[in-house]
Amino acid sequence: MTFDITRKDLIEWGSACLVFLSGAMTGHYAAIGMNAVQWAGAGAAVLGSVTIAVAVRVWPPKGAPVKAED
């Protein structure tokens, strides 16, 4: 049984780890206590990491044919 880890797998798992890590850090610091500026930064970090994770999965691969809309 062989496991072939591709570049795509590494990128997808890396982006998922980024979402988990930013959410975990936000939750940790929220439990300690944050001011409004820190909340804004934490929200931007979480939204940014989710955006990266979605873009990695939705963006067409390099060299993929692009469908023309009618």
C-alpha positions, 0 to 999 in steps of 0.5 A: 500500500503506497501513499502518494502525497501530491503538491495539491494535497500539501497545499490543501492540508496546509490551508486547512491547518492555517484556518485551524491555527488562526481559529485556535489562537483567536479562541485562546486570546478571546478567553484571556481577553482582547480589546476592540483592535485585537478583535478586529485583527483576529477577525481579519486573520480568521477571514483571511485564512478561510479565504485562502482555504476557499481559493485553494480549493476553487481556483482552477489548476494551472493549465486547466481549460477555461470554459467560455460562457455563452 
